[in-house]
Every structure is written in structure tokens, then in C-alpha cells.
Amino acid sequence: MLKSECRQLMLSKRSALSNSECTKLDDLLLIQFQRLDWSGINCLGSFYPLESKNEPNSLLLTKYLNAMFPSVIIAYPKINDDNSMDYYAATNDLVQNKWGIQEPMPTNIIYPKNVDAYLVPLLCFDLLGHRVGFGKGYYDQYFSKHPNFVQKIGISYFEPIPKIEDTNHFDVPLTKCITPWKIYEF
């Protein structure tokens, strides 16, 4: 399946979900999230979910992590004017970017060398760990620019497709992906 077809299909599937279905899927994602070993994580890069697109609730996952490991720093991305991305420590001071995504005020930058794992948003993923996002390439550019090996964990309401046909050399694969029913490792 081509990326454009994946986007269309998964956006359609997501938009068909009711609020109660999303809540149930988020609870199931949390159960899978709890199965991972978080003991060596000092800093987790995450993302603010796009509720208007029925994106999985990453905040539920990070709240659990902070409850279990209060010293873990949670960092969130901010898109810069030059279309690069940086991570900043979680704060209550948020702004909404041009896509309607919440971003932290850029006051406490978290450098890539300090992040132990990332939760990565996606629309679709395949059995090889390739992901399809909204097509802007921010995450692939960020991970290519900072290639230190850390976990890149996707979160998906849906199971993988067999193969994304039009991957490129600059697409950075996930190391894991969590669905409501399984954790995939690549």
C-alpha cells in the first residue's frame, strides 16, 4: 500500500471511531505500555495528541509513567520556523501551532543526547517498522539529524499493514510499535 493510500484509509478509520471507542482503545494501549520496561528511562520524548484526528492519547501513557517513575522527564516537540523540530520539557505553558497541535513554550530545551526513548505519532505502520505520519517529515528529519540509537516507539489504534510500498532511504523506522493488542518489535 502506498503512503497516500495508508493516510486516507487510516484517517477514515480513525474518524469513524466514537469517543467511547477511543477511550477503550486508549485503555488497551495503556495496558500494553505498562508491559514495557521503563526502569532505565530518565527522559521520554512524547507528543501532544491531536484529538480532532482521534489520535491515541499519549498523555494517558506519560501520566502513568510519571506516576510510576516520578523523576522521568517528559519532553514534547516544537516545530521551529525553519521547519526543524526540538524537544522541550513538559510545561503548563502551551501554544497551538498552525496545525492545531499543542506545543510547549520553548523555555527548557531537552537535547537529543538526553532522551532515552521517543513516543512517535503515526497513522499507519508496517511489519518492518516503517510508519506513515501526516507527511511533513518532521520526525524522520529529527531522527536522521540525531541518529543516536534510542527507542522509537509508535502508538497505533490499528494493527500493521504488511508493507508500505513507497518508503524512502530517509524514512527512519520504529524500534517498536504498541497497539491495543500487541507490542511489535523491529
N, C-alpha and C positions, 0 to 999 in steps of 0.2 A: 504494500500500500504506500502511496506517495504521501509526503508530509502534508500537503494541502488537503488530501482526502482524509487523513487522520484528524487534522484540525476540525474539518467540517463535521465528521462523524462524532467526535468526542464532545464538541461544543453542543451538538444536537442532543446527545445522550445526557450531558450534564444539565442542559436547560429543561429536560423532561423530568428531572428529579424534583420532588417536593421538598419543603423544608424538613419535614419529619424523616424522609428518606436520607437526606444529607446528614442529619443528626445521628441516625442509626449507623450510617457508613463511617462517620467520624468516630463514633464509639468503637466500632470494629477496628478501625485504623489504630486507635489508641491501644487496644489490646495487642496488636502486632508490634507497635512501637515499644511497648513495655518488655517485649521478648528480647530486644537488642541489649547488648552490654554497653552501658553508658558510663561505667566506672572510670574510664580513663579520659573522659571528655571534660576539658576545662572551659572550652568556648565552642558554642554551636552557632553557625550561621543559619538563619532561618529566613522566612518571608512572611509578609502580611497577606492573608488570603483575600482574593477578590470575591467577595460574597455575591456580587452581581453576576458572576460567572459560575456560581456553585463550585468554587474551588475548595478542596479539602481544608478543614480548619487546623492549620498548623499551630495556632495559638493554644489549642487544647493540648497538643503534644508538648509544646515548650513549657506550659504551666505544670504539666506532670513532671517534666524533667527538673524544673526548678524546685518543685516540692520534694523530690527525691534527693536531689543534689543542689542545695541552695547556693553553693559557691560557683556553679556554672554560669558563665556569662553568655547571654543570648545576644546575637548581633543580627541586624537587619540591613538589607541593601538599600542604597540610594543611587539613583541614576544621575550622573553628572551632566553638565551642559555639553561636554564633548562626547556624550553617549557611552562613556565608560561607567563602571559601577564600583562603588566602595561600600564597605560594611561599617556600621556604627553600632555602638552599644545600645541596647533597648532603652527607651525613654518614653515618658508620657507625652512629650512634645512631638507631635506628628504633623506632617503636612501631606496633602494629597497631590500626587503628581498628575501629569496630563492624561494618564490612562485610568485615573481613579484609584490608584494603588497608594496605600498609606506608606509613608517613608519617615524614618527618624530624622529629627533635626541633626544636622552634621556637626555635632559637638564633641563626640568621643569616638574617634576612628579606631577601628579594630584592624590591625594589619593582617594580611593573609597568613603569615607565618605563625600567628597566634590562634588560628582557627583549627580545631581538631576534626570537625565534620560539618557538612552543609546539608540542610534540608532543601531540596530543589523542587520548585513547582513544575508541573508538566500537564499536558493534555493527554499524551499517549506515550507509551514506551514499547519496546520490542524485546524479544528474548535474548538479544545481545547487549542490552543495556542502553541502547540509543533512545533518546527522548525527542518528543516534539513539544515545543512550547508555543508561544504566540508568534514566533517568527522574527523577533527583533535581534536575537543572538547575544543578548547581554550576558547570560550565564556561560555560554561557550567561550565568548571573548574573555570573560573574567578568569575562567579556569585555564584557558590557554596562556594567558598573561602571567598567571601564578600557578605553575604546574606542580607545586609540591603535592606529594601524594597524601590526600586526605579522603575520607569517605564522602561520597556524593550520593545522598540518599533521596531518591524520588518518592513522591507520595501520590498515589493514584486511587481513585474510586473504582477503577476498572482494571481487569486483567490485561496482560500484554497482548499485542498482536504478534504474529510470528516474525515479521521483518518489515522494517521501514526501508523502502526501496531506494530512496534518494538521499542517503546520508552522504556527508562530505568529510574530507580529511580534517576539517576544523571543528567537527562535531565532537564534543567531549562526552564519552559515555559515563553513565552512572556506575557506581560500585554496588549499589543495592537499590531496590525499589520495594516499598511497602504498599500492599493492597489490603483491603479489609479481610482477606482470607489467607494471605501468604506473604512471606518475605522472599523476594528474588535476589540472588547474589550473582554478580557478573565477574 
